[in-house]
Amino acid sequence: MNKFSQLFNTNIVNICGQSDNTISLESIANDPNFVFTNDPNYETKVLYFNDGSIINVNSWIECANYVNGGWTDNISYLQNMEGHYVAFIGIITLFTVFIKKKKIEAK
């Protein structure tokens, strides 16, 4: 097993938990008509994607599939990115106002 697949397996276990499920995640990803079955014994988990999308998963295999696709159970990094964007826009705005003020004073 290479480091890349080992990282995904670690993420799946950390987020979704352990499972003896033997369904191949690759076969699910290649089947656009795959339907996940709710598992009443699995506690619903909320997953987040980097574009702000949110999904509730109701089975281990559904959770593993989404985590394998880059979803996470941690939204804090998304909130941190929003803060960076706001700060960047604020700095650009202040810089623009400063430049315009200097041009007006120079006249």
LUMVO-885537 format. One record per atom (N, C-alpha, C, O): residue number from 1; residue in three letters; atom name; x, y, z. Coordinates in steps of 0.1 Angstrom, whole numbers. Layout:
BEGIN
(r NUM,ALA,CA,(X,Y,Z))
...
***
This chain:
BEGIN
(r 1,MET,N,(9,-12,0))
(r 1,MET,CA,(0,0,0))
(r 1,MET,C,(9,12,0))
(r 1,MET,O,(18,13,8))
(r 2,ASN,N,(7,22,-9))
(r 2,ASN,CA,(15,34,-10))
(r 2,ASN,C,(10,44,0))
(r 2,ASN,O,(0,43,6))
(r 3,LYS,N,(18,55,2))
(r 3,LYS,CA,(15,65,13))
(r 3,LYS,C,(2,72,10))
(r 3,LYS,O,(-5,76,19))
(r 4,PHE,N,(-1,74,-3))
(r 4,PHE,CA,(-13,82,-7))
(r 4,PHE,C,(-25,74,-3))
(r 4,PHE,O,(-34,79,4))
(r 5,SER,N,(-26,61,-6))
(r 5,SER,CA,(-38,53,-2))
(r 5,SER,C,(-38,51,13))
(r 5,SER,O,(-49,49,19))
(r 6,GLN,N,(-26,50,19))
(r 6,GLN,CA,(-26,48,33))
(r 6,GLN,C,(-31,61,40))
(r 6,GLN,O,(-38,60,50))
(r 7,LEU,N,(-29,73,35))
(r 7,LEU,CA,(-34,85,41))
(r 7,LEU,C,(-49,85,40))
(r 7,LEU,O,(-56,89,49))
(r 8,PHE,N,(-55,81,28))
(r 8,PHE,CA,(-69,81,27))
(r 8,PHE,C,(-75,71,36))
(r 8,PHE,O,(-86,73,42))
(r 9,ASN,N,(-69,59,38))
(r 9,ASN,CA,(-74,49,47))
(r 9,ASN,C,(-74,54,61))
(r 9,ASN,O,(-84,52,69))
(r 10,THR,N,(-64,62,65))
(r 10,THR,CA,(-63,68,78))
(r 10,THR,C,(-74,78,80))
(r 10,THR,O,(-81,78,90))
(r 11,ASN,N,(-77,86,70))
(r 11,ASN,CA,(-87,96,71))
(r 11,ASN,C,(-101,89,72))
(r 11,ASN,O,(-109,94,80))
(r 12,ILE,N,(-103,79,64))
(r 12,ILE,CA,(-116,72,65))
(r 12,ILE,C,(-118,66,79))
(r 12,ILE,O,(-129,67,84))
(r 13,VAL,N,(-108,60,85))
(r 13,VAL,CA,(-109,54,98))
(r 13,VAL,C,(-112,65,108))
(r 13,VAL,O,(-120,64,117))
(r 14,ASN,N,(-104,76,107))
(r 14,ASN,CA,(-105,87,117))
(r 14,ASN,C,(-119,94,116))
(r 14,ASN,O,(-125,97,127))
(r 15,ILE,N,(-125,95,104))
(r 15,ILE,CA,(-137,102,103))
(r 15,ILE,C,(-149,93,103))
(r 15,ILE,O,(-159,96,110))
(r 16,CYS,N,(-148,81,97))
(r 16,CYS,CA,(-160,72,95))
(r 16,CYS,C,(-160,61,106))
(r 16,CYS,O,(-170,55,109))
(r 17,GLY,N,(-148,58,111))
(r 17,GLY,CA,(-147,47,120))
(r 17,GLY,C,(-142,34,113))
(r 17,GLY,O,(-140,34,101))
(r 18,GLN,N,(-141,24,121))
(r 18,GLN,CA,(-137,11,115))
(r 18,GLN,C,(-148,3,109))
(r 18,GLN,O,(-160,5,113))
(r 19,SER,N,(-146,-5,99))
(r 19,SER,CA,(-156,-13,93))
(r 19,SER,C,(-150,-25,87))
(r 19,SER,O,(-138,-25,83))
(r 20,ASP,N,(-158,-36,86))
(r 20,ASP,CA,(-154,-48,79))
(r 20,ASP,C,(-159,-48,65))
(r 20,ASP,O,(-158,-59,58))
(r 21,ASN,N,(-165,-37,61))
(r 21,ASN,CA,(-171,-36,47))
(r 21,ASN,C,(-160,-39,37))
(r 21,ASN,O,(-149,-34,37))
(r 22,THR,N,(-164,-48,27))
(r 22,THR,CA,(-154,-52,17))
(r 22,THR,C,(-158,-46,3))
(r 22,THR,O,(-152,-49,-7))
(r 23,ILE,N,(-168,-37,2))
(r 23,ILE,CA,(-172,-31,-10))
(r 23,ILE,C,(-160,-22,-15))
(r 23,ILE,O,(-155,-14,-7))
(r 24,SER,N,(-156,-23,-27))
(r 24,SER,CA,(-146,-14,-32))
(r 24,SER,C,(-150,0,-35))
(r 24,SER,O,(-160,2,-42))
(r 25,LEU,N,(-143,10,-29))
(r 25,LEU,CA,(-147,24,-31))
(r 25,LEU,C,(-145,28,-46))
(r 25,LEU,O,(-152,36,-51))
(r 26,GLU,N,(-136,21,-52))
(r 26,GLU,CA,(-133,24,-66))
(r 26,GLU,C,(-145,20,-75))
(r 26,GLU,O,(-149,27,-85))
(r 27,SER,N,(-151,9,-72))
(r 27,SER,CA,(-163,4,-79))
(r 27,SER,C,(-175,13,-77))
(r 27,SER,O,(-183,15,-87))
(r 28,ILE,N,(-176,19,-65))
(r 28,ILE,CA,(-187,28,-63))
(r 28,ILE,C,(-185,41,-71))
(r 28,ILE,O,(-194,47,-77))
(r 29,ALA,N,(-172,46,-70))
(r 29,ALA,CA,(-169,59,-77))
(r 29,ALA,C,(-171,57,-92))
(r 29,ALA,O,(-174,67,-99))
(r 30,ASN,N,(-170,45,-98))
(r 30,ASN,CA,(-171,43,-112))
(r 30,ASN,C,(-186,40,-116))
(r 30,ASN,O,(-189,38,-128))
(r 31,ASP,N,(-195,39,-106))
(r 31,ASP,CA,(-209,36,-109))
(r 31,ASP,C,(-218,48,-105))
(r 31,ASP,O,(-221,50,-94))
(r 32,PRO,N,(-222,56,-116))
(r 32,PRO,CA,(-230,68,-113))
(r 32,PRO,C,(-244,65,-108))
(r 32,PRO,O,(-250,74,-103))
(r 33,ASN,N,(-248,52,-109))
(r 33,ASN,CA,(-261,48,-104))
(r 33,ASN,C,(-261,41,-91))
(r 33,ASN,O,(-271,36,-86))
(r 34,PHE,N,(-250,41,-84))
(r 34,PHE,CA,(-249,35,-71))
(r 34,PHE,C,(-258,42,-61))
(r 34,PHE,O,(-257,54,-60))
(r 35,VAL,N,(-265,34,-53))
(r 35,VAL,CA,(-274,40,-43))
(r 35,VAL,C,(-270,35,-30))
(r 35,VAL,O,(-269,23,-27))
(r 36,PHE,N,(-267,44,-21))
(r 36,PHE,CA,(-263,40,-7))
(r 36,PHE,C,(-275,37,1))
(r 36,PHE,O,(-285,43,0))
(r 37,THR,N,(-274,26,9))
(r 37,THR,CA,(-284,22,18))
(r 37,THR,C,(-281,27,32))
(r 37,THR,O,(-270,26,37))
(r 38,ASN,N,(-292,33,38))
(r 38,ASN,CA,(-290,38,52))
(r 38,ASN,C,(-288,26,61))
(r 38,ASN,O,(-294,16,60))
(r 39,ASP,N,(-279,28,71))
(r 39,ASP,CA,(-276,19,81))
(r 39,ASP,C,(-281,24,94))
(r 39,ASP,O,(-276,34,99))
(r 40,PRO,N,(-292,18,99))
(r 40,PRO,CA,(-298,23,112))
(r 40,PRO,C,(-289,23,124))
(r 40,PRO,O,(-291,30,134))
(r 41,ASN,N,(-278,15,123))
(r 41,ASN,CA,(-269,13,134))
(r 41,ASN,C,(-257,23,133))
(r 41,ASN,O,(-249,24,142))
(r 42,TYR,N,(-257,31,122))
(r 42,TYR,CA,(-246,40,119))
(r 42,TYR,C,(-251,54,123))
(r 42,TYR,O,(-261,59,118))
(r 43,GLU,N,(-243,61,132))
(r 43,GLU,CA,(-247,75,135))
(r 43,GLU,C,(-244,84,124))
(r 43,GLU,O,(-233,85,119))
(r 44,THR,N,(-254,92,120))
(r 44,THR,CA,(-253,101,109))
(r 44,THR,C,(-241,111,111))
(r 44,THR,O,(-240,116,122))
(r 45,LYS,N,(-233,113,101))
(r 45,LYS,CA,(-222,122,102))
(r 45,LYS,C,(-224,133,92))
(r 45,LYS,O,(-230,131,81))
(r 46,VAL,N,(-219,145,95))
(r 46,VAL,CA,(-220,157,87))
(r 46,VAL,C,(-206,158,81))
(r 46,VAL,O,(-196,159,88))
(r 47,LEU,N,(-205,159,67))
(r 47,LEU,CA,(-192,161,61))
(r 47,LEU,C,(-193,174,53))
(r 47,LEU,O,(-203,178,48))
(r 48,TYR,N,(-181,180,51))
(r 48,TYR,CA,(-180,193,44))
(r 48,TYR,C,(-170,192,33))
(r 48,TYR,O,(-160,184,34))
(r 49,PHE,N,(-172,199,22))
(r 49,PHE,CA,(-163,200,11))
(r 49,PHE,C,(-157,214,10))
(r 49,PHE,O,(-163,223,16))
(r 50,ASN,N,(-146,215,3))
(r 50,ASN,CA,(-139,228,3))
(r 50,ASN,C,(-146,239,-4))
(r 50,ASN,O,(-142,251,-3))
(r 51,ASP,N,(-157,236,-11))
(r 51,ASP,CA,(-165,246,-18))
(r 51,ASP,C,(-176,251,-9))
(r 51,ASP,O,(-184,259,-14))
(r 52,GLY,N,(-177,246,3))
(r 52,GLY,CA,(-188,250,12))
(r 52,GLY,C,(-199,240,12))
(r 52,GLY,O,(-209,242,20))
(r 53,SER,N,(-199,230,4))
(r 53,SER,CA,(-210,220,4))
(r 53,SER,C,(-210,212,17))
(r 53,SER,O,(-200,209,23))
(r 54,ILE,N,(-222,208,21))
(r 54,ILE,CA,(-224,200,33))
(r 54,ILE,C,(-233,188,29))
(r 54,ILE,O,(-242,189,21))
(r 55,ILE,N,(-229,176,35))
(r 55,ILE,CA,(-237,164,33))
(r 55,ILE,C,(-238,156,45))
(r 55,ILE,O,(-229,156,53))
(r 56,ASN,N,(-250,150,48))
(r 56,ASN,CA,(-251,140,58))
(r 56,ASN,C,(-250,126,53))
(r 56,ASN,O,(-256,123,43))
(r 57,VAL,N,(-242,118,59))
(r 57,VAL,CA,(-240,104,55))
(r 57,VAL,C,(-246,95,65))
(r 57,VAL,O,(-245,98,77))
(r 58,ASN,N,(-252,84,60))
(r 58,ASN,CA,(-260,75,69))
(r 58,ASN,C,(-255,61,69))
(r 58,ASN,O,(-262,52,74))
(r 59,SER,N,(-243,59,64))
(r 59,SER,CA,(-237,45,64))
(r 59,SER,C,(-222,47,63))
(r 59,SER,O,(-217,57,59))
(r 60,TRP,N,(-215,36,68))
(r 60,TRP,CA,(-200,37,68))
(r 60,TRP,C,(-195,38,53))
(r 60,TRP,O,(-186,46,50))
(r 61,ILE,N,(-201,30,44))
(r 61,ILE,CA,(-196,30,31))
(r 61,ILE,C,(-199,43,24))
(r 61,ILE,O,(-191,48,16))
(r 62,GLU,N,(-210,50,27))
(r 62,GLU,CA,(-212,63,21))
(r 62,GLU,C,(-202,73,27))
(r 62,GLU,O,(-197,81,19))
(r 63,CYS,N,(-200,72,39))
(r 63,CYS,CA,(-190,81,46))
(r 63,CYS,C,(-176,79,39))
(r 63,CYS,O,(-169,89,36))
(r 64,ALA,N,(-172,66,38))
(r 64,ALA,CA,(-159,63,33))
(r 64,ALA,C,(-158,68,18))
(r 64,ALA,O,(-147,73,14))
(r 65,ASN,N,(-168,67,11))
(r 65,ASN,CA,(-168,71,-3))
(r 65,ASN,C,(-166,86,-4))
(r 65,ASN,O,(-158,91,-12))
(r 66,TYR,N,(-173,94,4))
(r 66,TYR,CA,(-172,108,4))
(r 66,TYR,C,(-158,113,9))
(r 66,TYR,O,(-152,122,4))
(r 67,VAL,N,(-153,107,20))
(r 67,VAL,CA,(-140,110,25))
(r 67,VAL,C,(-129,107,15))
(r 67,VAL,O,(-120,114,14))
(r 68,ASN,N,(-131,96,8))
(r 68,ASN,CA,(-122,92,-2))
(r 68,ASN,C,(-122,102,-14))
(r 68,ASN,O,(-112,104,-21))
(r 69,GLY,N,(-133,110,-15))
(r 69,GLY,CA,(-134,120,-25))
(r 69,GLY,C,(-130,134,-21))
(r 69,GLY,O,(-131,144,-28))
(r 70,GLY,N,(-124,135,-9))
(r 70,GLY,CA,(-119,147,-4))
(r 70,GLY,C,(-128,155,7))
(r 70,GLY,O,(-124,166,11))
(r 71,TRP,N,(-139,149,10))
(r 71,TRP,CA,(-147,155,21))
(r 71,TRP,C,(-141,153,34))
(r 71,TRP,O,(-133,144,36))
(r 72,THR,N,(-145,162,44))
(r 72,THR,CA,(-139,161,57))
(r 72,THR,C,(-150,164,68))
(r 72,THR,O,(-161,169,64))
(r 73,ASP,N,(-148,160,80))
(r 73,ASP,CA,(-157,163,91))
(r 73,ASP,C,(-153,176,98))
(r 73,ASP,O,(-159,179,109))
(r 74,ASN,N,(-143,183,93))
(r 74,ASN,CA,(-138,195,100))
(r 74,ASN,C,(-141,207,91))
(r 74,ASN,O,(-136,208,80))
(r 75,ILE,N,(-149,217,96))
(r 75,ILE,CA,(-152,229,88))
(r 75,ILE,C,(-142,240,92))
(r 75,ILE,O,(-143,251,85))
(r 76,SER,N,(-134,239,102))
(r 76,SER,CA,(-126,250,107))
(r 76,SER,C,(-117,255,97))
(r 76,SER,O,(-115,268,96))
(r 77,TYR,N,(-111,247,88))
(r 77,TYR,CA,(-102,252,78))
(r 77,TYR,C,(-109,260,68))
(r 77,TYR,O,(-104,269,62))
(r 78,LEU,N,(-122,257,65))
(r 78,LEU,CA,(-130,265,56))
(r 78,LEU,C,(-133,279,62))
(r 78,LEU,O,(-132,289,54))
(r 79,GLN,N,(-135,280,75))
(r 79,GLN,CA,(-137,292,81))
(r 79,GLN,C,(-125,300,81))
(r 79,GLN,O,(-125,313,79))
(r 80,ASN,N,(-113,294,83))
(r 80,ASN,CA,(-101,301,83))
(r 80,ASN,C,(-98,307,69))
(r 80,ASN,O,(-93,318,68))
(r 81,MET,N,(-102,300,58))
(r 81,MET,CA,(-100,305,45))
(r 81,MET,C,(-108,317,43))
(r 81,MET,O,(-104,327,36))
(r 82,GLU,N,(-120,317,48))
(r 82,GLU,CA,(-129,329,46))
(r 82,GLU,C,(-123,341,53))
(r 82,GLU,O,(-123,352,47))
(r 83,GLY,N,(-117,339,64))
(r 83,GLY,CA,(-110,350,71))
(r 83,GLY,C,(-98,356,63))
(r 83,GLY,O,(-96,368,63))
(r 84,HIS,N,(-91,347,57))
(r 84,HIS,CA,(-80,351,48))
(r 84,HIS,C,(-85,360,36))
(r 84,HIS,O,(-79,370,33))
(r 85,TYR,N,(-96,355,30))
(r 85,TYR,CA,(-102,363,19))
(r 85,TYR,C,(-106,377,24))
(r 85,TYR,O,(-104,387,17))
(r 86,VAL,N,(-113,377,35))
(r 86,VAL,CA,(-118,390,40))
(r 86,VAL,C,(-106,399,43))
(r 86,VAL,O,(-106,411,39))
(r 87,ALA,N,(-96,394,49))
(r 87,ALA,CA,(-84,402,52))
(r 87,ALA,C,(-77,407,39))
(r 87,ALA,O,(-73,419,38))
(r 88,PHE,N,(-76,399,29))
(r 88,PHE,CA,(-70,402,16))
(r 88,PHE,C,(-78,413,10))
(r 88,PHE,O,(-72,423,5))
(r 89,ILE,N,(-91,412,9))
(r 89,ILE,CA,(-100,422,3))
(r 89,ILE,C,(-99,435,11))
(r 89,ILE,O,(-98,446,5))
(r 90,GLY,N,(-98,435,24))
(r 90,GLY,CA,(-97,447,32))
(r 90,GLY,C,(-84,454,29))
(r 90,GLY,O,(-83,466,28))
(r 91,ILE,N,(-73,446,28))
(r 91,ILE,CA,(-60,453,25))
(r 91,ILE,C,(-60,459,11))
(r 91,ILE,O,(-55,470,10))
(r 92,ILE,N,(-65,452,2))
(r 92,ILE,CA,(-66,458,-12))
(r 92,ILE,C,(-74,471,-12))
(r 92,ILE,O,(-71,480,-18))
(r 93,THR,N,(-85,471,-5))
(r 93,THR,CA,(-94,482,-4))
(r 93,THR,C,(-87,494,3))
(r 93,THR,O,(-87,505,-2))
(r 94,LEU,N,(-80,492,14))
(r 94,LEU,CA,(-72,502,20))
(r 94,LEU,C,(-61,508,11))
(r 94,LEU,O,(-59,520,11))
(r 95,PHE,N,(-54,499,5))
(r 95,PHE,CA,(-44,503,-5))
(r 95,PHE,C,(-49,512,-16))
(r 95,PHE,O,(-43,522,-19))
(r 96,THR,N,(-61,508,-21))
(r 96,THR,CA,(-67,515,-32))
(r 96,THR,C,(-71,529,-27))
(r 96,THR,O,(-69,539,-34))
(r 97,VAL,N,(-77,530,-15))
(r 97,VAL,CA,(-81,543,-10))
(r 97,VAL,C,(-69,552,-7))
(r 97,VAL,O,(-69,564,-10))
(r 98,PHE,N,(-58,546,-2))
(r 98,PHE,CA,(-46,553,1))
(r 98,PHE,C,(-40,559,-12))
(r 98,PHE,O,(-36,571,-13))
(r 99,ILE,N,(-39,551,-23))
(r 99,ILE,CA,(-34,555,-36))
(r 99,ILE,C,(-43,567,-41))
(r 99,ILE,O,(-37,577,-46))
(r 100,LYS,N,(-56,565,-41))
(r 100,LYS,CA,(-65,576,-46))
(r 100,LYS,C,(-63,589,-38))
(r 100,LYS,O,(-63,599,-44))
(r 101,LYS,N,(-61,588,-25))
(r 101,LYS,CA,(-60,599,-16))
(r 101,LYS,C,(-47,607,-20))
(r 101,LYS,O,(-46,619,-21))
(r 102,LYS,N,(-36,599,-22))
(r 102,LYS,CA,(-23,605,-26))
(r 102,LYS,C,(-24,612,-40))
(r 102,LYS,O,(-18,623,-41))
(r 103,LYS,N,(-32,606,-49))
(r 103,LYS,CA,(-33,612,-62))
(r 103,LYS,C,(-41,626,-61))
(r 103,LYS,O,(-37,635,-68))
(r 104,ILE,N,(-51,626,-52))
(r 104,ILE,CA,(-59,638,-50))
(r 104,ILE,C,(-50,649,-44))
(r 104,ILE,O,(-51,661,-48))
(r 105,GLU,N,(-42,645,-34))
(r 105,GLU,CA,(-33,655,-27))
(r 105,GLU,C,(-22,660,-37))
(r 105,GLU,O,(-18,671,-35))
(r 106,ALA,N,(-18,652,-46))
(r 106,ALA,CA,(-8,656,-55))
(r 106,ALA,C,(-13,667,-65))
(r 106,ALA,O,(-4,674,-71))
(r 107,LYS,N,(-25,668,-67))
(r 107,LYS,CA,(-31,677,-77))
(r 107,LYS,C,(-31,691,-72))
(r 107,LYS,O,(-35,701,-79))
***
